[in-house]
Amino acid sequence: MKIYTYSQAREKLADILEESKKEEVVIRRRKGDTFFIMPKLPIRCSPFDVVGLRKKITRREIIEAIRESRGRA
């Protein structure tokens, strides 16, 4: 784990971001605040992934609604 001061981090931010891909990086301010820098991993998902709806509806009701919308009663 590498620890940098706020001033050091400002001067070489690009290098620190690259370094954070390999190991943990901490930036510490004078007041004692600390920040951990870590890369966000890309989320691989299908563009067809759809969040489901939580509705209390039966299969029969769904089929009836589809038929009704198509004009078949």
C-alpha positions in Angstrom: 0.0 0.0 0.0 1.3 3.4 -1.0 0.4 6.5 0.9 0.6 10.0 -0.7 -0.1 13.4 0.7 -2.7 15.6 -1.0 0.0 17.8 -2.6 1.8 14.8 -4.0 -1.4 13.3 -5.4 -2.3 16.6 -7.1 1.1 16.7 -8.8 1.1 13.2 -10.2 -2.6 12.1 -10.3 -2.3 10.3 -13.6 0.6 8.1 -12.3 -1.3 7.4 -9.0 -4.4 6.3 -10.9 -2.3 3.9 -13.0 -0.6 2.6 -9.8 -3.9 2.0 -8.1 -4.6 -0.7 -10.7 -1.8 -2.8 -9.2 -1.9 -2.0 -5.5 -3.8 -0.1 -2.9 -3.3 3.7 -2.9 -4.1 6.1 0.0 -4.2 9.8 -0.1 -3.9 11.6 3.3 -4.8 15.2 4.0 -3.2 17.4 6.7 -6.4 17.2 8.8 -6.1 13.4 8.8 -8.8 12.6 6.3 -7.8 9.5 4.3 -9.0 8.4 0.9 -8.5 5.0 -0.8 -8.1 5.0 -4.6 -9.2 1.8 -6.4 -10.2 1.3 -10.0 -13.8 0.5 -10.8 -14.0 -2.8 -12.6 -16.1 -2.8 -15.8 -19.4 -4.5 -15.5 -20.0 -6.9 -18.4 -23.6 -7.4 -19.0 -25.9 -7.9 -22.0 -27.8 -4.9 -23.3 -30.8 -7.2 -23.2 -30.7 -7.6 -19.4 -33.9 -6.1 -18.1 -34.8 -5.7 -14.4 -38.0 -7.6 -13.6 -41.1 -6.1 -12.2 -42.6 -7.3 -9.0 -46.3 -7.4 -9.8 -48.9 -9.7 -8.5 -50.3 -10.9 -11.8 -50.9 -14.4 -13.1 -49.9 -15.9 -16.3 -53.5 -16.1 -17.4 -54.0 -12.3 -16.8 -50.9 -11.6 -18.9 -52.2 -13.7 -21.8 -55.6 -12.1 -21.6 -54.1 -8.6 -21.7 -52.0 -9.5 -24.7 -55.0 -11.0 -26.5 -57.1 -8.0 -25.7 -54.4 -5.6 -26.9 -54.3 -7.5 -30.2 -58.0 -7.4 -30.6 -58.7 -11.0 -29.9 -61.2 -11.5 -27.1 
